């Protein structure tokens, strides 16, 4: 298997006091579905944002597709970001624009500023957007404004916007945190298909242990900015959950359907 992403000894310090990430190391293979789990404030979102340099790590190396992202200049970084799709908890859509326009926005990174401002997209790009939206079950909503959609539909537009980039990897920051269970399942099923059928690497932050266990090839457990579990969902134990979640673990162990009931 080809390694697509390597995180080597990455730390992130905010100001003098707060160490959000501390000496984090793990690797991700091409086409793998990896869930990063941990309590709120563990550093999951910070880690994802360091990978595509929305924020800069303080130390370490982030090797994506054989490039150390932390060393890239502006132009090179823009190129690398076109290969990394990003999905956000609160969708980050432009409410007044239509579903298809929001989807096409995924290609802004590949355009000149002027073409982006004027919304100049080729026929080919528009056809690709239509195709992706159809796969995601949004063909009937293509010309609706984004603010007319439900949360689950908005998140599917977020996925479409990431997919139109033809990414090698997708970073998903708590993509189901704001959704009801049915919508959450639809989103996770789509992300799993993107990984298994399209061969795109998916790295997803989750708070829900049961969801991570069901969908992942690999689980990275983070507590207080450190990796405390890195392995298969099949091997995770009650003790591992305890180590990842600390005082929150009891509720979660109960939630996973008694799998870890002692």
Phi and psi restraints in degrees (value plus and minus 20) as a CYANA .aco file:
   2 UNK   PHI    -105.4   -65.4
   2 UNK   PSI     111.7   151.7
   3 UNK   PHI     -99.6   -59.6
   3 UNK   PSI     105.9   145.9
   4 UNK   PHI    -118.6   -78.6
   4 UNK   PSI     -54.8   -14.8
   5 UNK   PHI    -154.1  -114.1
   5 UNK   PSI     110.5   150.5
   6 UNK   PHI    -146.7  -106.7
   6 UNK   PSI     105.4   145.4
   7 UNK   PHI    -126.9   -86.9
   7 UNK   PSI      97.0   137.0
   8 UNK   PHI    -139.9   -99.9
   8 UNK   PSI      89.7   129.7
   9 UNK   PHI      32.7    72.7
   9 UNK   PSI      26.8    66.8
  10 UNK   PHI    -105.3   -65.3
  10 UNK   PSI     110.0   150.0
  11 UNK   PHI    -147.7  -107.7
  11 UNK   PSI     133.9   173.9
  12 UNK   PHI    -159.9  -119.9
  12 UNK   PSI     102.0   142.0
  13 UNK   PHI    -132.5   -92.5
  13 UNK   PSI     110.6   150.6
  14 UNK   PHI    -126.1   -86.1
  14 UNK   PSI      97.0   137.0
  15 UNK   PHI      44.4    84.4
  15 UNK   PSI    -174.5  -134.5
  16 UNK   PHI    -107.8   -67.8
  16 UNK   PSI     -45.9    -5.9
  17 UNK   PHI    -120.6   -80.6
  17 UNK   PSI     -67.6   -27.6
  18 UNK   PHI    -104.3   -64.3
  18 UNK   PSI      94.8   134.8
  19 UNK   PHI    -121.1   -81.1
  19 UNK   PSI      83.5   123.5
  20 UNK   PHI     -98.0   -58.0
  20 UNK   PSI     -55.1   -15.1
  21 UNK   PHI    -152.3  -112.3
  21 UNK   PSI     119.9   159.9
  22 UNK   PHI    -153.8  -113.8
  22 UNK   PSI      83.8   123.8
  23 UNK   PHI      34.1    74.1
  23 UNK   PSI      34.1    74.1
  24 UNK   PHI    -106.3   -66.3
  24 UNK   PSI     110.2   150.2
  25 UNK   PHI    -159.0  -119.0
  25 UNK   PSI     111.9   151.9
  26 UNK   PHI    -189.8  -149.8
  26 UNK   PSI     147.8   187.8
  27 UNK   PHI    -150.0  -110.0
  27 UNK   PSI     138.3   178.3
  28 UNK   PHI    -151.9  -111.9
  28 UNK   PSI     112.6   152.6
  29 UNK   PHI    -108.5   -68.5
  29 UNK   PSI     138.7   178.7
  30 UNK   PHI     -74.5   -34.5
  30 UNK   PSI     109.3   149.3
  31 UNK   PHI      57.8    97.8
  31 UNK   PSI     -16.8    23.2
  32 UNK   PHI    -100.4   -60.4
  32 UNK   PSI     129.2   169.2
  33 UNK   PHI    -127.6   -87.6
  33 UNK   PSI      89.4   129.4
  34 UNK   PHI    -138.2   -98.2
  34 UNK   PSI     108.0   148.0
  35 UNK   PHI    -124.7   -84.7
  35 UNK   PSI     114.7   154.7
  36 UNK   PHI    -125.0   -85.0
  36 UNK   PSI      96.9   136.9
  37 UNK   PHI    -137.9   -97.9
  37 UNK   PSI     137.7   177.7
  38 UNK   PHI     141.6   181.6
  38 UNK   PSI     145.8   185.8
  39 UNK   PHI     -87.4   -47.4
  39 UNK   PSI     146.0   186.0
  40 UNK   PHI     -78.8   -38.8
  40 UNK   PSI     119.4   159.4
  41 UNK   PHI      62.6   102.6
  41 UNK   PSI     -13.8    26.2
  42 UNK   PHI     -95.1   -55.1
  42 UNK   PSI     -40.8    -0.8
  43 UNK   PHI      93.5   133.5
  43 UNK   PSI     -10.3    29.7
  44 UNK   PHI     -82.4   -42.4
  44 UNK   PSI     -69.0   -29.0
  45 UNK   PHI     -87.6   -47.6
  45 UNK   PSI     -58.5   -18.5
  46 UNK   PHI     -79.5   -39.5
  46 UNK   PSI     -63.7   -23.7
  47 UNK   PHI     -80.3   -40.3
  47 UNK   PSI     -68.3   -28.3
  48 UNK   PHI     -80.2   -40.2
  48 UNK   PSI     -61.3   -21.3
  49 UNK   PHI     -92.9   -52.9
  49 UNK   PSI     -43.4    -3.4
  50 UNK   PHI     -92.2   -52.2
  50 UNK   PSI     -53.3   -13.3
  51 UNK   PHI     -82.5   -42.5
  51 UNK   PSI     -62.4   -22.4
  52 UNK   PHI    -121.8   -81.8
  52 UNK   PSI      -4.6    35.4
  53 UNK   PHI      37.2    77.2
  53 UNK   PSI      15.5    55.5
  54 UNK   PHI     -86.3   -46.3
  54 UNK   PSI     -50.4   -10.4
  55 UNK   PHI    -150.7  -110.7
  55 UNK   PSI     133.9   173.9
  56 UNK   PHI    -113.1   -73.1
  56 UNK   PSI     108.8   148.8
  57 UNK   PHI     -85.3   -45.3
  57 UNK   PSI     132.2   172.2
  58 UNK   PHI    -102.1   -62.1
  58 UNK   PSI     -55.6   -15.6
  59 UNK   PHI    -165.2  -125.2
  59 UNK   PSI     145.4   185.4
  60 UNK   PHI      78.9   118.9
  60 UNK   PSI    -191.2  -151.2
  61 UNK   PHI    -148.9  -108.9
  61 UNK   PSI     120.9   160.9
  62 UNK   PHI    -143.9  -103.9
  62 UNK   PSI      82.6   122.6
  63 UNK   PHI    -118.6   -78.6
  63 UNK   PSI      91.6   131.6
  64 UNK   PHI    -137.2   -97.2
  64 UNK   PSI     102.5   142.5
  65 UNK   PHI      32.3    72.3
  65 UNK   PSI      24.9    64.9
  66 UNK   PHI      50.0    90.0
  66 UNK   PSI     -10.0    30.0
  67 UNK   PHI    -135.2   -95.2
  67 UNK   PSI     117.2   157.2
  68 UNK   PHI    -100.3   -60.3
  68 UNK   PSI      84.7   124.7
  69 UNK   PHI     -76.3   -36.3
  69 UNK   PSI     -52.3   -12.3
  70 UNK   PHI     -89.8   -49.8
  70 UNK   PSI     -39.2     0.8
  71 UNK   PHI    -117.5   -77.5
  71 UNK   PSI     -24.2    15.8
  72 UNK   PHI     -94.0   -54.0
  72 UNK   PSI     120.7   160.7
  73 UNK   PHI     -99.1   -59.1
  73 UNK   PSI     150.3   190.3
  74 UNK   PHI     -71.0   -31.0
  74 UNK   PSI     -68.0   -28.0
  75 UNK   PHI     -87.9   -47.9
  75 UNK   PSI     -62.2   -22.2
  76 UNK   PHI     -85.8   -45.8
  76 UNK   PSI     -59.7   -19.7
  77 UNK   PHI     -83.1   -43.1
  77 UNK   PSI     -60.3   -20.3
  78 UNK   PHI     -80.3   -40.3
  78 UNK   PSI     -60.5   -20.5
  79 UNK   PHI     -83.9   -43.9
  79 UNK   PSI     -65.7   -25.7
  80 UNK   PHI     -83.6   -43.6
  80 UNK   PSI     -58.5   -18.5
  81 UNK   PHI     -84.8   -44.8
  81 UNK   PSI     -44.5    -4.5
  82 UNK   PHI     -87.7   -47.7
  82 UNK   PSI     -39.3     0.7
  83 UNK   PHI    -113.9   -73.9
  83 UNK   PSI     -21.2    18.8
  84 UNK   PHI    -142.9  -102.9
  84 UNK   PSI      87.9   127.9
  85 UNK   PHI    -100.9   -60.9
  85 UNK   PSI     130.6   170.6
  86 UNK   PHI    -150.9  -110.9
  86 UNK   PSI     112.7   152.7
  87 UNK   PHI    -141.1  -101.1
  87 UNK   PSI     113.9   153.9
  88 UNK   PHI    -131.9   -91.9
  88 UNK   PSI     136.1   176.1
  89 UNK   PHI     -79.8   -39.8
  89 UNK   PSI     -61.7   -21.7
  90 UNK   PHI    -123.8   -83.8
  90 UNK   PSI       7.1    47.1
  91 UNK   PHI      52.9    92.9
  91 UNK   PSI     -62.3   -22.3
  92 UNK   PHI      35.4    75.4
  92 UNK   PSI      20.7    60.7
  93 UNK   PHI    -111.1   -71.1
  93 UNK   PSI     142.0   182.0
  94 UNK   PHI    -113.7   -73.7
  94 UNK   PSI      87.5   127.5
  95 UNK   PHI     -77.3   -37.3
  95 UNK   PSI     -56.3   -16.3
  96 UNK   PHI    -100.7   -60.7
  96 UNK   PSI     -31.1     8.9
  97 UNK   PHI    -111.9   -71.9
  97 UNK   PSI     139.4   179.4
  98 UNK   PHI     -95.8   -55.8
  98 UNK   PSI     148.2   188.2
  99 UNK   PHI     -77.3   -37.3
  99 UNK   PSI     -66.2   -26.2
 100 UNK   PHI     -88.7   -48.7
 100 UNK   PSI     -55.0   -15.0
 101 UNK   PHI     -86.6   -46.6
 101 UNK   PSI     -61.7   -21.7
 102 UNK   PHI     -81.7   -41.7
 102 UNK   PSI     -59.0   -19.0
 103 UNK   PHI     -83.0   -43.0
 103 UNK   PSI     -66.6   -26.6
 104 UNK   PHI     -82.3   -42.3
 104 UNK   PSI     -45.2    -5.2
 105 UNK   PHI     -78.1   -38.1
 105 UNK   PSI     -42.5    -2.5
 106 UNK   PHI     -79.3   -39.3
 106 UNK   PSI     -41.0    -1.0
 107 UNK   PHI    -113.9   -73.9
 107 UNK   PSI     -16.6    23.4
 108 UNK   PHI     -78.8   -38.8
 108 UNK   PSI     -54.3   -14.3
 109 UNK   PHI     -82.3   -42.3
 109 UNK   PSI     -39.4     0.6
 110 UNK   PHI    -117.6   -77.6
 110 UNK   PSI     -19.1    20.9
 111 UNK   PHI    -131.8   -91.8
 111 UNK   PSI     141.7   181.7
 112 UNK   PHI     -90.7   -50.7
 112 UNK   PSI     139.6   179.6
 113 UNK   PHI     -77.1   -37.1
 113 UNK   PSI     -62.6   -22.6
 114 UNK   PHI     -83.6   -43.6
 114 UNK   PSI     -68.1   -28.1
 115 UNK   PHI     -79.9   -39.9
 115 UNK   PSI     -57.6   -17.6
 116 UNK   PHI     -85.2   -45.2
 116 UNK   PSI     -66.7   -26.7
 117 UNK   PHI     -82.5   -42.5
 117 UNK   PSI     -60.8   -20.8
 118 UNK   PHI    -102.7   -62.7
 118 UNK   PSI     -26.2    13.8
 119 UNK   PHI      43.8    83.8
 119 UNK   PSI      24.3    64.3
 120 UNK   PHI    -108.7   -68.7
 120 UNK   PSI      84.3   124.3
 121 UNK   PHI    -140.4  -100.4
 121 UNK   PSI     124.2   164.2
 122 UNK   PHI     -96.5   -56.5
 122 UNK   PSI     143.9   183.9
 123 UNK   PHI     -79.1   -39.1
 123 UNK   PSI     -59.1   -19.1
 124 UNK   PHI     -81.4   -41.4
 124 UNK   PSI     -63.3   -23.3
 125 UNK   PHI     -83.2   -43.2
 125 UNK   PSI     -61.3   -21.3
 126 UNK   PHI     -85.1   -45.1
 126 UNK   PSI     -60.5   -20.5
 127 UNK   PHI     -85.4   -45.4
 127 UNK   PSI     -58.3   -18.3
 128 UNK   PHI     -84.7   -44.7
 128 UNK   PSI     -60.7   -20.7
 129 UNK   PHI     -80.7   -40.7
 129 UNK   PSI     -63.9   -23.9
 130 UNK   PHI     -81.1   -41.1
 130 UNK   PSI     -63.4   -23.4
 131 UNK   PHI     -82.8   -42.8
 131 UNK   PSI     -66.7   -26.7
 132 UNK   PHI     -83.5   -43.5
 132 UNK   PSI     -64.0   -24.0
 133 UNK   PHI     -83.8   -43.8
 133 UNK   PSI     -53.9   -13.9
 134 UNK   PHI     -85.9   -45.9
 134 UNK   PSI     -63.6   -23.6
 135 UNK   PHI     -79.7   -39.7
 135 UNK   PSI     -55.4   -15.4
 136 UNK   PHI    -108.7   -68.7
 136 UNK   PSI     -11.3    28.7
 137 UNK   PHI      52.1    92.1
 137 UNK   PSI       7.9    47.9
 138 UNK   PHI    -134.5   -94.5
 138 UNK   PSI      -5.2    34.8
 139 UNK   PHI     -78.9   -38.9
 139 UNK   PSI     -51.9   -11.9
 140 UNK   PHI     -97.3   -57.3
 140 UNK   PSI     -32.7     7.3
 141 UNK   PHI    -128.6   -88.6
 141 UNK   PSI     -14.0    26.0
 142 UNK   PHI     -72.9   -32.9
 142 UNK   PSI     -56.8   -16.8
 143 UNK   PHI    -124.9   -84.9
 143 UNK   PSI      -9.9    30.1
 144 UNK   PHI     -98.2   -58.2
 144 UNK   PSI     130.3   170.3
 145 UNK   PHI     -88.2   -48.2
 145 UNK   PSI     128.7   168.7
 146 UNK   PHI     -80.0   -40.0
 146 UNK   PSI     -52.7   -12.7
 147 UNK   PHI     -96.3   -56.3
 147 UNK   PSI     -20.0    20.0
 148 UNK   PHI    -113.7   -73.7
 148 UNK   PSI     -19.7    20.3
 149 UNK   PHI    -116.5   -76.5
 149 UNK   PSI     138.9   178.9
 150 UNK   PHI     -96.8   -56.8
 150 UNK   PSI     148.7   188.7
 151 UNK   PHI     -78.3   -38.3
 151 UNK   PSI     -65.0   -25.0
 152 UNK   PHI     -83.6   -43.6
 152 UNK   PSI     -58.3   -18.3
 153 UNK   PHI     -87.1   -47.1
 153 UNK   PSI     -61.3   -21.3
 154 UNK   PHI     -79.7   -39.7
 154 UNK   PSI     -61.0   -21.0
 155 UNK   PHI     -88.0   -48.0
 155 UNK   PSI     -52.4   -12.4
 156 UNK   PHI     -87.4   -47.4
 156 UNK   PSI     -54.1   -14.1
 157 UNK   PHI     -85.2   -45.2
 157 UNK   PSI     -59.4   -19.4
 158 UNK   PHI     -78.8   -38.8
 158 UNK   PSI     -60.0   -20.0
 159 UNK   PHI     -86.7   -46.7
 159 UNK   PSI     -63.4   -23.4
 160 UNK   PHI     -79.9   -39.9
 160 UNK   PSI     -62.6   -22.6
 161 UNK   PHI     -82.2   -42.2
 161 UNK   PSI     -56.6   -16.6
 162 UNK   PHI     -93.1   -53.1
 162 UNK   PSI     -59.6   -19.6
 163 UNK   PHI     -88.0   -48.0
 163 UNK   PSI     -51.1   -11.1
 164 UNK   PHI     -86.6   -46.6
 164 UNK   PSI     -37.8     2.2
 165 UNK   PHI     -92.4   -52.4
 165 UNK   PSI     -29.7    10.3
 166 UNK   PHI      33.6    73.6
 166 UNK   PSI      36.3    76.3
 167 UNK   PHI     -96.0   -56.0
 167 UNK   PSI     139.0   179.0
 168 UNK   PHI    -105.6   -65.6
 168 UNK   PSI     -47.8    -7.8
 169 UNK   PHI    -163.2  -123.2
 169 UNK   PSI     126.6   166.6
 170 UNK   PHI    -140.5  -100.5
 170 UNK   PSI     109.6   149.6
 171 UNK   PHI    -122.4   -82.4
 171 UNK   PSI     103.7   143.7
 172 UNK   PHI    -141.3  -101.3
 172 UNK   PSI      92.0   132.0
 173 UNK   PHI    -116.2   -76.2
 173 UNK   PSI      80.4   120.4
 174 UNK   PHI      28.6    68.6
 174 UNK   PSI      35.7    75.7
 175 UNK   PHI     -88.2   -48.2
 175 UNK   PSI     -36.4     3.6
 176 UNK   PHI    -136.7   -96.7
 176 UNK   PSI     -12.1    27.9
 177 UNK   PHI     -82.3   -42.3
 177 UNK   PSI     -50.0   -10.0
 178 UNK   PHI    -119.1   -79.1
 178 UNK   PSI     -10.4    29.6
 179 UNK   PHI    -131.3   -91.3
 179 UNK   PSI     134.4   174.4
 180 UNK   PHI     -93.8   -53.8
 180 UNK   PSI     143.8   183.8
 181 UNK   PHI     -76.2   -36.2
 181 UNK   PSI     -59.2   -19.2
 182 UNK   PHI     -85.8   -45.8
 182 UNK   PSI     -66.7   -26.7
 183 UNK   PHI     -84.1   -44.1
 183 UNK   PSI     -58.1   -18.1
 184 UNK   PHI     -81.5   -41.5
 184 UNK   PSI     -61.9   -21.9
 185 UNK   PHI     -83.1   -43.1
 185 UNK   PSI     -62.3   -22.3
 186 UNK   PHI     -78.9   -38.9
 186 UNK   PSI     -65.6   -25.6
 187 UNK   PHI     -84.0   -44.0
 187 UNK   PSI     -66.5   -26.5
 188 UNK   PHI     -85.0   -45.0
 188 UNK   PSI     -57.6   -17.6
 189 UNK   PHI     -82.2   -42.2
 189 UNK   PSI     -62.7   -22.7
 190 UNK   PHI     -83.1   -43.1
 190 UNK   PSI     -63.3   -23.3
 191 UNK   PHI     -84.3   -44.3
 191 UNK   PSI     -57.3   -17.3
 192 UNK   PHI     -85.3   -45.3
 192 UNK   PSI     -61.2   -21.2
 193 UNK   PHI     -82.6   -42.6
 193 UNK   PSI     -60.1   -20.1
 194 UNK   PHI     -80.4   -40.4
 194 UNK   PSI     -59.1   -19.1
 195 UNK   PHI     -94.2   -54.2
 195 UNK   PSI     -71.2   -31.2
 196 UNK   PHI     -98.6   -58.6
 196 UNK   PSI     -57.6   -17.6
 197 UNK   PHI    -114.7   -74.7
 197 UNK   PSI     -54.1   -14.1
 198 UNK   PHI    -116.2   -76.2
 198 UNK   PSI     -30.3     9.7
 199 UNK   PHI      51.9    91.9
 199 UNK   PSI      -1.3    38.7
 200 UNK   PHI    -108.9   -68.9
 200 UNK   PSI     113.0   153.0
 201 UNK   PHI     -89.5   -49.5
 201 UNK   PSI     112.9   152.9
 202 UNK   PHI    -141.3  -101.3
 202 UNK   PSI     105.0   145.0
 203 UNK   PHI    -139.2   -99.2
 203 UNK   PSI      95.3   135.3
 204 UNK   PHI    -148.0  -108.0
 204 UNK   PSI     110.3   150.3
 205 UNK   PHI    -103.4   -63.4
 205 UNK   PSI     109.1   149.1
 206 UNK   PHI    -155.3  -115.3
 206 UNK   PSI     128.4   168.4
 207 UNK   PHI    -119.1   -79.1
 207 UNK   PSI     -39.1     0.9
 208 UNK   PHI    -112.1   -72.1
 208 UNK   PSI      89.0   129.0
 209 UNK   PHI     -81.0   -41.0
 209 UNK   PSI     -63.8   -23.8
 210 UNK   PHI     -80.4   -40.4
 210 UNK   PSI     -58.6   -18.6
 211 UNK   PHI     -86.5   -46.5
 211 UNK   PSI     -64.9   -24.9
 212 UNK   PHI     -79.6   -39.6
 212 UNK   PSI     -62.8   -22.8
 213 UNK   PHI     -83.5   -43.5
 213 UNK   PSI     -55.9   -15.9
 214 UNK   PHI     -94.6   -54.6
 214 UNK   PSI     -57.4   -17.4
 215 UNK   PHI    -123.7   -83.7
 215 UNK   PSI     -39.7     0.3
 216 UNK   PHI    -108.6   -68.6
 216 UNK   PSI     129.2   169.2
 217 UNK   PHI    -103.2   -63.2
 217 UNK   PSI     -51.8   -11.8
 218 UNK   PHI    -166.1  -126.1
 218 UNK   PSI     127.3   167.3
 219 UNK   PHI    -141.6  -101.6
 219 UNK   PSI     111.9   151.9
 220 UNK   PHI    -130.3   -90.3
 220 UNK   PSI      97.3   137.3
 221 UNK   PHI    -118.9   -78.9
 221 UNK   PSI     108.5   148.5
 222 UNK   PHI    -141.6  -101.6
 222 UNK   PSI     114.6   154.6
 223 UNK   PHI    -157.7  -117.7
 223 UNK   PSI     110.9   150.9
 224 UNK   PHI      29.6    69.6
 224 UNK   PSI      23.1    63.1
 225 UNK   PHI      55.9    95.9
 225 UNK   PSI      -8.5    31.5
 226 UNK   PHI    -146.2  -106.2
 226 UNK   PSI     127.4   167.4
 227 UNK   PHI     -97.2   -57.2
 227 UNK   PSI     100.6   140.6
 228 UNK   PHI    -133.9   -93.9
 228 UNK   PSI     -27.9    12.1
 229 UNK   PHI    -169.2  -129.2
 229 UNK   PSI     116.4   156.4
 230 UNK   PHI    -167.7  -127.7
 230 UNK   PSI      81.5   121.5
 231 UNK   PHI     158.8   198.8
 231 UNK   PSI    -186.9  -146.9
 232 UNK   PHI     -94.3   -54.3
 232 UNK   PSI     127.2   167.2
 233 UNK   PHI     -82.9   -42.9
 233 UNK   PSI     -43.9    -3.9
 234 UNK   PHI     -91.4   -51.4
 234 UNK   PSI     -42.0    -2.0
 235 UNK   PHI    -120.6   -80.6
 235 UNK   PSI     -22.5    17.5
 236 UNK   PHI     -92.0   -52.0
 236 UNK   PSI     116.0   156.0
 237 UNK   PHI    -132.8   -92.8
 237 UNK   PSI     151.2   191.2
 238 UNK   PHI     -78.4   -38.4
 238 UNK   PSI     -57.8   -17.8
 239 UNK   PHI     -85.5   -45.5
 239 UNK   PSI     -58.6   -18.6
 240 UNK   PHI     -82.2   -42.2
 240 UNK   PSI     -65.1   -25.1
 241 UNK   PHI     -79.4   -39.4
 241 UNK   PSI     -61.7   -21.7
 242 UNK   PHI     -80.9   -40.9
 242 UNK   PSI     -62.3   -22.3
 243 UNK   PHI     -87.5   -47.5
 243 UNK   PSI     -57.6   -17.6
 244 UNK   PHI     -92.3   -52.3
 244 UNK   PSI     -64.8   -24.8
 245 UNK   PHI    -124.4   -84.4
 245 UNK   PSI     -28.8    11.2
 246 UNK   PHI      37.0    77.0
 246 UNK   PSI    -147.5  -107.5
 247 UNK   PHI     -87.3   -47.3
 247 UNK   PSI     -40.1    -0.1
 248 UNK   PHI     -98.6   -58.6
 248 UNK   PSI     -30.9     9.1
 249 UNK   PHI     -82.0   -42.0
 249 UNK   PSI     -56.8   -16.8
 250 UNK   PHI     -76.1   -36.1
 250 UNK   PSI     -66.9   -26.9
 251 UNK   PHI     -82.3   -42.3
 251 UNK   PSI     -61.7   -21.7
 252 UNK   PHI     -88.4   -48.4
 252 UNK   PSI     -59.1   -19.1
 253 UNK   PHI     -82.8   -42.8
 253 UNK   PSI     -58.1   -18.1
 254 UNK   PHI     -86.3   -46.3
 254 UNK   PSI     -58.3   -18.3
 255 UNK   PHI     -84.0   -44.0
 255 UNK   PSI     -52.7   -12.7
 256 UNK   PHI     -98.9   -58.9
 256 UNK   PSI      12.4    52.4
 257 UNK   PHI      49.3    89.3
 257 UNK   PSI       9.3    49.3
 258 UNK   PHI      56.2    96.2
 258 UNK   PSI     -10.7    29.3
 259 UNK   PHI     -77.2   -37.2
 259 UNK   PSI     -58.6   -18.6
 260 UNK   PHI    -125.8   -85.8
 260 UNK   PSI      -4.1    35.9
 261 UNK   PHI     -82.2   -42.2
 261 UNK   PSI     110.6   150.6
